[in-house]
């Protein structure tokens, strides 16, 4: 039974041989890469970004709760949703499932910045509206 309800953006992630550590499961740092892949693919698809400068934010905080190991050949799905859209920041929540069972829960806090200065700015209105219209859910 899947828990992906409420996660409007879902992608499969293939587990690669190089993802596996000495304990024969996906390394904890690689899980963070899976989150990055989901976030980048969503951004490119939804916001039509094609350049790193199209991304107006940096990751300010990352929380990962590992529930069960992921092994080579597991079928992995990553769900993503936007929550807590604030003045200059917003959060993404993630669910990583293996064959319909929760393996990881995670959250990133994104802060919008001006690339030239590295200083925080307001969430651009187009970004805010897209996140609200397409992604914001009540957990």
C-alpha positions in Angstrom: 0.0 0.0 0.0 1.5 3.4 -1.0 1.6 6.5 1.1 2.2 8.8 -1.9 -1.2 10.4 -1.7 -0.6 14.1 -1.0 2.7 14.1 -2.8 1.8 15.7 -6.2 5.3 15.1 -7.7 6.5 11.5 -7.8 9.5 10.1 -9.7 11.2 6.7 -9.8 14.9 6.6 -8.8 17.0 3.6 -9.9 19.3 2.3 -7.3 22.8 2.0 -8.7 25.6 -0.3 -7.7 27.7 2.8 -6.6 24.9 3.8 -4.2 25.5 0.8 -2.0 27.8 0.9 1.0 29.6 -1.7 3.1 26.4 -2.6 4.9 24.8 -3.6 1.5 22.2 -0.8 1.5 22.0 2.7 0.0 24.4 5.0 1.8 22.7 7.8 3.9 24.5 10.5 1.9 23.1 9.0 -1.3 19.6 9.4 0.0 20.2 13.1 0.1 21.2 12.9 -3.6 17.9 11.2 -4.3 16.1 14.2 -2.8 18.2 16.5 -4.9 17.4 14.5 -8.1 13.6 14.8 -7.3 13.8 18.5 -6.5 15.9 19.3 -9.6 13.6 17.3 -11.9 10.5 18.9 -10.4 12.0 22.3 -10.8 12.9 21.8 -14.4 9.5 20.3 -15.3 7.3 22.6 -13.4 9.2 25.9 -13.7 10.8 25.1 -17.1 14.2 25.9 -15.7 17.2 25.0 -17.8 20.0 26.7 -16.1 21.2 26.7 -12.5 20.7 30.4 -12.4 17.0 29.8 -12.9 16.9 28.3 -9.4 16.3 31.3 -7.1 17.1 29.5 -3.8 19.7 27.7 -1.7 19.1 24.8 0.8 19.2 26.3 4.3 18.2 23.2 6.3 17.9 19.5 5.7 16.3 16.9 7.9 16.2 13.2 7.1 14.5 10.4 9.0 15.7 7.0 7.9 12.9 4.3 8.5 14.3 1.3 6.6 17.2 0.4 4.5 17.1 0.6 0.7 18.9 -2.2 -1.2 20.2 -2.8 -4.7 17.4 -3.6 -7.1 14.7 -2.1 -4.8 12.0 -0.1 -6.7 12.4 3.4 -5.2 9.8 6.2 -5.6 10.4 9.7 -4.3 7.4 12.0 -3.6 7.7 15.7 -3.1 5.4 18.4 -1.9 5.7 22.1 -1.0 4.7 23.4 2.4 5.2 26.4 4.6 5.6 29.0 1.9 6.8 32.1 3.7 8.2 35.5 2.8 11.6 34.5 1.7 11.5 30.7 2.1 9.5 27.6 1.6 9.9 23.9 2.5 9.7 20.7 0.6 8.7 17.5 2.2 9.8 14.2 0.7 8.6 10.6 1.1 10.9 7.8 -0.3 9.1 4.5 -0.7 10.5 1.1 -1.5 7.8 -1.2 -2.9 5.0 0.9 -1.3 6.6 1.0 2.1 8.1 4.2 3.7 11.9 4.1 3.7 12.7 7.8 4.3 10.9 11.0 5.4 12.8 14.2 4.7 12.4 18.0 4.6 14.4 20.8 3.1 14.1 24.5 3.8 14.8 26.6 0.7 15.7 30.3 1.1 15.4 32.5 -2.0 18.5 34.5 -2.7 19.9 37.0 -5.2 22.7 35.1 -6.8 24.9 38.2 -7.2 24.9 39.1 -3.5 23.9 35.8 -1.8 21.4 37.8 0.2 17.8 36.6 0.9 15.0 38.0 -1.2 11.2 37.6 -1.3 10.0 34.4 -2.9 9.3 35.5 -6.5 5.6 35.9 -7.0 5.5 33.5 -9.9 7.3 30.9 -7.8 5.0 31.5 -4.8 1.8 31.1 -6.9 3.1 28.0 -8.7 4.0 26.4 -5.4 0.6 27.3 -3.9 -1.4 26.2 -7.0 0.4 23.0 -7.8 2.0 21.7 -4.6 0.9 23.1 -1.3 -1.0 20.5 0.6 -2.1 20.0 4.2 -0.2 17.1 5.7 
